[in-house]
């Protein structure tokens, strides 16, 4: 029932139950500050299969240097706010408005939303966050204050998911950056089939600790 651009519904709220139901159906909220809540189900859908992550030679060198210390769920509130702030500082509009921050912070407290952080010299240099249900992870946003910080966090995040048996990462909408890391577009019908299978697995709720595979 979605439009050609993926818009499916308008309105509702960002309650915990509604968000979880939406993600389980392959639907996510994405809207600007002056808009009503907009719900999307794009076709095609950008996904990353953890085993297919693409790491450039230069990024591998950065990882080997141990420039950044990577953690999981150590600073969720800081990560989501910085994802918004860095976009605004760069003159880019953001959908991470106050209502979204409150909603995803509630998801985090309930054990469904998680963050990965890249630290340098004790300072938060980059990170990402998203929603985890069953064996699926729905990526929301990432930021970098230092070159390659979010990329290193992303690699460790993908390794963590693969180590813990996650089958698919939903990247939502295609970007050149995510394509360079191995994300591919697939038909929505295929995505929903993968999602249905991934949701058969139990959710790994609670605070995450970084896994070393």
N, C-alpha and C positions, 0 to 999 in steps of 0.2 A: 504493500500500500504506500510505500515511500515514493516521493517525487523523484524525478530523474537525478536531481542533485543530492539525494539521500535524505532530505527532510521528511520526517515521518509524522511528527505531532508537535503541538504548541500548547504550553501551559503546564498545569500540574504543580508539583513541588519537588524539592530535593531531599525528601525524607529518606531515611536509611532503607526502609522496605521498598520504596519505589525505585531507588537507585539499584539495589540488588536485583530486583525483578527485571529492570531495564537491561542491565549488563547480561543477565542470564538469557535474554532474548536477542542479544547482539545489538542493543540500542544504547546510545550514550548522549548526554547533554552537552551542548556546545552553543554558546550565545554571548553576545556583547552586553555591556552593562545596561544599555538602554532598551534592550530587547526583552520580550517575555522569554521564558525557558523554552528552548528549542531542542527537540530530540531527533537524533540522526541514525540512519542505518544505510550507509553508502554502499554502492555497488559499482565497481569492484571494491574490495576491502584490502587494505595493506596489512600484511602479517609478516612475522618473522618466526621461522622454525629455529629453535635454539641451536640445533646441530649445524645450521647453515650460516651462522654468523660469519661475516667477512671482516677480517682484521688486517689492515694495511701494514706494510713493513715498518713504516714510521711509527705507527701506533704501537706495534709490538716492542719497538725500541723504547718508547716512553714507558710502557708497562714494566719492562725489565729494569728500568732505572729506579723503580719504586718511588717515583716523585710524589705519588699520592697514596694516602692511607684510606682504604675503602671500608665503609661500615654499612650495616643495614638497620633501618628503624632507629637510628641514633638521634635524628633531628628532623622528624617528619614536618612539624609546623614550620620550621625554618626553610626547608626545601620547597614546600608549596608556595610560601610567600615570596621566596627568591625567584621561583619560576615566573611569577607574575611581575615582580619588580624589575628583573633584568630585561624582560620584554619591553616594559614601559620606558626604561632608561634608554633603550635602543630605538625608541620611536615606533614600536610595534604594538598594535592593539592586543589585548588579552581577554580571554574568556574566564580567566581565573579571578573572578570578582569575589567580593566578601562572602556572598551567599554560597559560592562554590567552595571557598576555603573552609567555611564552617561545616558544610556537608561532608567534605572529604576528610576533615579532621575527625568527624563523628565516625566515618567509616574506618579510619585508622584506629580509633579507640575501641571499636567493635572487632578489630582484628582482620579487617578485609582490605585495608589500604596500607601500602608499604612504601618506604623510601630507601634509596641507596645514596650514600654520601661519599664524596671525594674530599679529603682533607689535605691541606698542605701547611706545614708549620703550625698546626693547631687551628687553622682557619678553614671555614667551609668554602671550598673552591668550586664545587660543582655538585650536581646531583640530579636525581629523577624520582618520580613517584608514579604510582598506578594502583590498580585494584586487582586483587587476586580472589578468584572463586574457582573451586575445584582444581582442575589441572590447566586452567587458562589464566593468563595475566593480561590485563588491559592497561597498556601504557597511556599515561596522560600527558606528561610534560617533562622537560629536562632543562637545565640551565648550566652555564659555565661562567665563572668570573675569571678563570685562568685557562689558557689554551689547553685543550685536550682533557680537561678535568671530567667533563660529563661523558666523554667517549670512554675513558678508562672505567668510570663507574658503570657505564652501560655494559661493557665487556664482562666485568665481574658479576653484574646483575644477571646477564644471560647465562653465564657459567653456573651461577647459583640455581637458576631455574632448571637448566638441563640436569644438573646433579640431583635435583629433587623431583625429577620426573614430569616436569611441565612440557606439554606437547606443542603449545602455540602461544605466541605473544601477539596480541591485537595492537597494531600500530595505527589503526583507524584510517587516516587519510595520507596519501602518498606525499612524501617530501624527498628531495634529492639526498639530504643527509641520511635519512633512514634507508633509502635504497642503497647508498654506498656501504652500509653496514650489513647488507644482505636481505633486507626486507623485500617482499614481492607482493604484487597484487593478485588476488584470486577472486573468482565470482562470489557474490554474497551467499548464494546457495551452498557453495562448498564451505565457506566460512561457517555458516550456521550448522552444517553437518559436523565439522571439526569441533565446534563449540559444544554441541550436544554430547559428543563423545567425551570431551574434556571435563564436562560437568558431572560425569559419573564418578569422578574421583573425589575423595573428601577434601574439603578446603583446609589449607594449612593456616589456621587462624592464630592470632596472638602475635607477639613481638618476634620478628625474625632475627636470626643471627647468621652472619655470612658463612656460607658453606664453601669449603675448599675441596674441589673434586680431584 
